[in-house]
Amino acid sequence: MIIPQELSDAATQAATLLRPDKSSHTPLPTVIPDIPRVYHQTSSEVGHRTLWVVCVLMGLSSLAFYIMAMRVPVQKRFFHVITALVTTFAFLSYYAMATGDGISSHTYVTERSKHGIVTELVERDIYWARYVDWSLTTPLLLLDLCLLAGLNGASILVTIVSDVIMILAGLFAAFSGDEAQGWGWYAFACIAFLNIIYQVGYKGRHAISTKDNKTKAFFGAISLFTLLLWTAYPIVWGVADGSRRVNVDGEIIAYAVLDVLAKGVFGFWLLLTHDKIAQNLPSIDGFWANGLSHEGAIRVGEGRTLGNN
């Protein structure tokens, strides 16, 4: 049974406890803001195993390419060394991604309320080691094609610089804090890729036209193969990192297939065919084959040279 006097005393005590501190002028919040929903997009066991499989394939390909290089004279070994370095860098990149060292999480705002309040976020894994790989391997792949075609030094430089711009723009797009800015970087990357197609596809075919039929046919086939594969990379980026319509596992598998074809298969095709038409390709002597000989010494002062003593 509740006594009115006791009820009144209890109400007075409760009011005293709930009375705000007079020393504070901060009003008590009346509305608790909504906590945004956060969705995490990471790889599963399927993606993790795919990274290890490609890592092993790149390692075995590198070993095979180095063995193939040792079987030819050093003057004919330039393509072998470049191709072996491509798969070596790819091996290191996939090892980093498989062990978790080449991954970073990036947060995207995917939904806002009508008042501009963030209500939904997505945290997606970005494999930045992949961009490091591409920044090293794709210039070497293009160097293979440019030297095979016989492009001049100016065209080779423009092609490689365009390639580096393409990779860096893709990296900036992946980590962009604003979606519109990200697609802007993506557009810059695509423009650079169009210049690569022009240099290799158009100027390369013009440069190769003076060589024998076997070399012309081989360059036409392997350059078309490479450019078609490279066209798939921005498509995968657009549906994966760009619009996030493909999950991380799908992204890993798509890039894995492309990398194996564009690096491993490309390398075996190039080197096996190179050995058959090696007599039609130029040899590289000088410093590459002999180091700093007396004739190729670097003069640094009156009567003094850097070279063989």
N, C-alpha and C positions, 0 to 999 in steps of 0.2 A: 504494500500500500504506500502511495507517495503522499507525503505531507507537503502542503502548499509552501510552508515556510522553508522546508528543506529544498524544495524545487527552486524557490527563488534564490536561495543561497548558492545552489549549484549553477544556476544560470549566470549569476554574478561572477562566480569564479571562472566560468568558461569564457565570458566576455572579456575578463581581465587577461586571460591567456592569449586570446585571439587579437587583442588590441595591438596595432602596429607600433613598433618602436618609434618614439618621438624624435630620436636622434637621427633617424634615417628618413630621407625624403624620397626614396625610390618607391613608387607604387607597386603593389603586388600585381603580378601578371594575371590578367583575366582570361587570356586565350593561350593555350599551349600550341606552338607551331607544330605542323606535321613533320615528322622525320622522313626524309626522302627514301624511297625504296632503292636498294642497291643490288644490282645483278652482277655476278662474277662470271666472266667467260674465260675459262682456262682449258688446258688440254686434259684429256683422259689418258688411260693406259694405252689406247690405240695410237694417239698422237705421240706419246712418249716412245713407244716401240718403233714407230716409223722413223723417228729421229735417229735412233740407234742403228736401224737397218741401213739408212743412207750413210751414216757415219762409217760403218764398216765397208760399204761399197766404195765410198770415196777413198778410204785408206787402201783397199786392195787395188783400185785403179791407179792410184799414185805409185804403188810398188811396181805394178806392171809397166807403167810409163817410164819409170827410172831404169828398169831392166832393158826396155826397148831402146832407151837412149844410149846405154852402154854398148849396144850391139852395132852402132853406126859410128863412123868417124866423127870427131869433134866438130869438123867443119859443117857436117850435115845434122848436127844435134840441136840446133837452135829451136826448132818447132817442138822437139821432144821435151826440152827443158821448160819451155813456156807452158805446154800442156800439162806436164807433171806438176808445176807450181799451181795451176788452176785447181786441180783436184786436191792438192795438199792443203791449200787455204780452205777449200770446202770441207775437208775432213776436220780441220781445227774448228771451223764454225759450227758444224753439226755436233761435234763433241761438246762445245760450249753450251749449245742449246739443249742437248740431251741431259747434261749434268745440271742444268738450271742456272748456269753462270751467265748465259747470254740472253736473259729474259728480263723484262721490266713491265710493270703494270701501269696502264694509263687509264685515267678516268674520263668518261664522256658524259655530258649532260644530254639526256635523251628526252626529257619531258619537263615542262614548266607549267605552273598554274596560270590562270588569267591575270594574276597579279605579278607575274614574273618570278614566283618562288619555285625553286628547283624541287620537283617532286619525284624524279626518277634519275638514277645514275647507273652507268655500266662501267665496270672495271674489266678491261680486256688485256690479256697478255700480249705484249709486243716483243717479238724476237729481234732485238736490235743487232744481235750477232749476224743475222742474215744480211743486213745492210752493209756491215763491215766486210763480209764475204764478197758481196756483189761489187763493192767499191774496189776490191783487189782483183777479183777473177774476171769480171766482164771486160775491163781494159785489156787484159791478157788475151782473152778470147778474140776480141776485135783486132788485136795486134796480129794474131795468127791469120785471120782473114785478110787483113790489109797487106801483110807481107806476101801472102799467097797470091793475091791479085796483082801486086807490084805497084800499089798506090805510092804517090810521092810523099815526102815527109810532111808537107803542109796539110795534106788531106788526112794523114794518120793522126797528126796532132789535133786537128779539129774534131775528128771522130772520137778520140779518147777523152778530150775535154767535154764534149757533149755527153758522153757516157757518164763521166763523174758528176756532171750537173744533174743528169737524170736520176742517179742513185741518191744523191744528197737531197734532191727535191722530194723524192719518195720518203726518205727518212724524216724530213721536216713535216711532211703531210701526216705521217703516222703518229707523230707526237704533237700535232697541232692542238691547241686548246680550244679552237673555234672551228666548227664544221665547215663554214664557208672558206676560211683560210686554208683548211686542209685540202679542199678540192681545188683551190687556187694553186697550191704547190703541186698537186697532181697534174694540173694542166701544164705547168712549166715542165714537168717530167716528160709528158707526152710530146711536147714540142721538141725537146731535146732528142727524144727517140725518133721522131720524124727525120731529123737531120742525120741520125745514124743510118737510117734506111736509105737516105739519099746518097750518103758517102759510100756505103758498102754496096748497096743495090745498083745505083746508077754509075757512080764514078768507078767503082770496082769492076763492073762489067766492061766499062770502056777501057780500063787499064789492062785487063786480062785478054782483051781481043787480039793483042799482038803475040800471044803465046800459042803453044801447040794445042791441038784439039782435045787431047786428054786432060790437060791442065784446065782448059776453059770449061769442059764439061764437069770436071770435079768441083771447080770453084762455084759454078752455077748451082750445082746440087747442094753443096754443103752450106753455101751462103743463104739459099732459100730455106733450107732446113732450120738454120739458126734464126733467121729473122722471123719465121713463122712461130717458132717456139717463144722467142722474146716478145712477140705480140700478145701471147697468152698471159705473160706476167702482169701487165697493167690491168688486164681483165680480172685476174684473180685478186689483185689488190683492191679493185673497185668494189667487188662483192664481199670481200673479207674485211680488211682494215678500213676501207672507205665507208661502205654502207652497213657493214657488220651483219649481212644477211647469211653469211656462211660462218659456222662455228669454228673454233680454233683448230679442232681436229681436221676439219675439211680443208682449212687453210694449210696446215702442215702437210697433209697428203698431196694436195695440189702442187705446192712448191717442191715437194720431194720428187714427184714424178718429173716435173720440168727440169729440176737441177740434174737429175740422173741423165736425162736425155741431152740437155744442153752442155753438160760437162763430161760425163763419163762416156756416153755413146759418141758424142762429138769428138772426143779425144781419140778413141779407138779408131773411128772412121778416118780421122785426119792422119794419124801416124801410120796406120796400115797402108793407106793409099799413098802417103808420102814416100814410104819405102819402095813402092813400085815405080813411082815417077821421079825418084830422087835425081836421076840424071838430067831431068829437065828443070830442076830448081837450082837456084844459085847457091854456091858454097860461101861460107863466111870464114874468111881467114883473118889475118891481122891480129888485133888484140884478143878477139874471141877465141881464136885457136892457139895462138902462140904467146899471148901475154905481151909485155913490153920488151920487144926486141930492140936491137941497136938502131935499126932503121925507124922504129916507131917510138923512140925515146922522146920524153917531154923535156924540152929545153927550158931551163929556169934561170939561166944567167950566162955571162960570157964564158964560153968554154966549158960550162957545167951542164950536165943532163941528168935527168932521173931515169934510170933504166938499168940495164945490165952493166956492171962495172968490169 
